[in-house]
Amino acid sequence: QVQLVESGGGLVQPGGSLRLSCVASFNGFSTYTMSWYRQAPGNQRELVATITSGGSTNYHESVKGRFTISRDNAKKTVALQMNSLKPEDTAVYYCNAPFRRPQPPWGQGTQVTVSS
């Protein structure tokens, strides 16, 4: 069964850090680009960070220099290290493989709340 399971979210004060993790269950994980997305209440889901099979990364302008995406192909996981968190980072965070066909179903996500 193709599945994505996100974890690591929580409540953190502004300026704090969190590390999100996503475990994938599909075969060929190492060959796929993986991405993190987020969706805040009332907003559309937006792309936050991407890592290719070769390890190249790309970030939304708003998180550059604060977030770092990484992957462990042996464990079929993709992580998002989030530092210097801001209230506007508050959202439910999801991972996916945007170019895999069929695209994996979205997981339940993990809630990140940045508040004092």
N, C-alpha and C positions, 0 to 999 in steps of 0.2 A: 504494500500500500504506500503510495507516494504521500509523504507528509512533511510538514515543516513545523518545528516546535521552537518557539521563542521563549526566552527567559532572561532574568536579570534586571528587570525594571524595578522601580520603587519610587519613594519620595525622597528628594534630596534638596538641600538648600542651594540657592544661587551660588555659583562658583564651585560647586561640588562635582564629583565624578561618578559615573556608573559604567559598568561593562556589560553589554548585552551579548547574548549568545543565541545562535540558531543552529539546531541540529536537523539535518536533512536525511531523508530515508531513501532517496532514489539513487539508482545506479548511475555511474558515470559522473558523479559529483565533480570530480576534478576537472572535467572538460567544460563545465558551464560557468559563465559569468554569474556572479551572485550579487544581489543588491539588498540594501536596507531602505525601507520606506517608512514614512510616518503619516499619521492622520490625526489632526487636532479636531476637536468638536466644531462642527459647522464648516469644516474645510475639506477639500478633496485630498486624497492620498497623494503625497509628494515623494519624489525620489531624493534620498539623502546621500547615499554613498554606493559606489559600485567597485567590485574587484573582478578582474578578468581571470581566466584560467591561468594566464601567465603571471598574474600578480600585479598588473597595472591597476591603479586606483583613480577614482574620480569622485569629487564631492560637490554637493550643493554649495553655492557661494556662502550661504549663511553659516555653514559649519566648518569651512576650511580653517585649518590650523587648530581646531578644537577636537574634532572627531577623527578617529583612525579606524579603518576597516581592515580586517585581516582574515585569513582562512587557514584551516588545518584540514588538508584533504584526507589524511589518514583517519581523522575522526569525523569527516563529513560535517564540519562545523564552520560557520562564519561568525566572526565577532565584530562588535562595534564598541570601541573604547571612546567614551564621551567625557571630555574634560571641560572645565570652565562653563558649566551648564548655566543656561539662562531660562527665565520663565517661559520665553517663547519656544523653547525646546519641548515643552509639555505636549505630549501626544501619545497615541498608541503606536508602537514601533513594530514593523513587520519585516520579514525577509522573504525573498523569492528569487527564482532563477528566471529572469525575464525573457530569455531566448530559448528556453527549453520548450519543446512542443511534444505533448501538451504542457502548458505551463502548470506547475504544481498548484493545487488549491491553496488559498491563503490560510495561514494558521490563525490562532486566536490572538496573536500579537502579545506584546508586553507593555504595560502602562508605565510611562515615565512622567512623573510630576515634579516640577521644579518650583519650589515655593518656600518662602520663609515663614 
